[in-house]
Amino acid sequence: MNKNQALPWDHPRFRTWIGVARACQLMQLTLQRNMAHLEIKPPHLDILLNLYKREGISQQELARKLLVGRSNMSMLLPHLEKRGLIERRGDGKDKRVLRLFLTDQGKDVTEKAMSIQTALIDTVMATSTEERCLMVAEQMERIVDVLLREGRNEEPSVNLRQRSTR
């Protein structure tokens, strides 16, 4: 590294990036702790919230939406299925496709988890105006778009308020 070159942590963008990463990590840890009694973790909540919003989504669509591989999805789903929170059903038109649905118990757990998540978000964002929250959301959307294009995981640019849960 050139002695005249600024170190990464001296750059304002680096500070912002670290702040976002730390905030995300702490939100995940706090959410996990607050939901421990429900016996679900944030990755499970992502699945449950997506199914709550759009039941009948295929495993492949869900994996794409959550930006995870099929193998990762196949590790998460059995836990939820074993607990009776979701069920997989074959697609009537294509036998190779499995569709995911919440059970009644799954809806109940999801609604409780949503309340916990919403309360945490309200607490964390209480000092920010709605305008400032939207500004941050728009910046995060731009970052997501850049990273998706960079990783060749192209997904149409969608406003976060229209996205499922991530």
N, C-alpha and C positions, 0 to 999 in steps of 0.2 A: 504494500500500500504506500502511496506517495505521501511523504511527510507533510506536504502542503494541502493534501486532500482532507476534507472534513471527515470526521468519524461519523458513522451512521447515526449514532445516538445524539449527535449535535444538530441534526437536521430536523426542522419542525415536522416534516411529514413522517419521519420515523417516530417521533414522540406521539403523534396522532395515532399511528398504526399500533404502537404498543398500548396506548390508552384503550383503543377499541378492543384489542385482543384480551387485555386484562379484564375489561368490563364484561366481555362476553364470557370469559372463563369464570369469573366470580358470579355472574348471573346463573350460569349452569350449575355451579356448586351450591349456591343458595337455593335454587329451584329444587335441586335434587334433595337437599336437606329438608326443605319444606314439604316435599311430597313423599318422604320416606315412608310415612304411615300408609300410603296408598300402594306401596311396593312397586312403584314404577320409576323409571329414570328418564331424564330428558329425551333420549332417543326414542323411548317408548311413547312418550307424550307427543312427539312429532308425528308418529304414526297414528296415534289415536285421534289427534286433532285433524289430521288430513282425512281420516275416515269419517269423522263426525261431520266434516264439511262436505265430503264427496264420497258417500258410500258406494261400494261397487267398483271402486278403482282397481285396476289390475296391479299385481305385485310389481310388474315392470314399470308401469306408470308411476307408482308410488316411489320406487327406487330412484327414478329419474327426477321426480319432484324434490326429493330429499337429498339429491346429489350423492347417493351412496351406491355402491355396487350391489349386484344381485346376491353375492355371497354374504355381504353384511346384512342385507335384508333377511336372508334366510336364517341368520343367527338370531335376529330380533323377533321375528314373527312367532316362532314356536313358544317363546315365553308368554306372549300375550294370548296365544291360542290355548296353551295349557291352563292358564288362569281363567279361561272362559270369557275373555274380553273381546276377542275377535273370532270370526270364523271365515274359512276359505271355502268358496263355492266355485264349481266349474262354470265356465261361460257357456251359455246355451248355444252360441253360434260357433265357438272355437274351443274344442275340448283341451287344447294345449294351454289355454289361458285360465288362471285362477283369479277370481275376484274376491276382494276383501270387504267384510262387513263387521260392524260393531254388534255385539250382543247387547241385550238390555243392561247387563252388568257392566259391559264396556262403556255404554253411554253414561251410566251413572258415575263411573270412575273418571271418565273424561270430563264430565261437567264439574266434578269436585276439583280435578287438576286445573281446569280452566280458571276456576275461581281463585285458586292459589296463585297461578301464573299472573292473572290480571291484577290481583292485589299487590304482588311483588313489583310488577311494572308500574302501577300507580304510585307506589312508595318511592321507587327509584326515580321516576320522572316527575315527581310532584313539584320540584323547583323549576322545571322547564315549561315555557309557554308552549301552547299548541303549535304556534308558528315555528318555534325553534325545534320542536320534535319533528315536524314535517321537513324542515331543512336538513336535519341529521338523516332522516329516512331517505330523502332524495340523494344525499351523498352516498349512503350505503348502497342504494340501488345502482348508482353509477359504478361503484366498486365491484358489485356483483356482476354487472354487465361486462366490465373489463376482464374480470377473472374468468368468466364463462367463455368469452371470446378467446382469451389467451390459452385456455385449456382445450379449446376446440369443442367445448361442451355447449355449443351455441343453443341458446334458448331465447325466445323473443323477449325484448325488453318489456317488463310488466311492472306496473306500479305495485309497491309492497302491499298497499291496501287491498289489491286484487289478488295477491299471491295467497297461497294456502296458509302455511304457517311459518315459513322460513324466509 
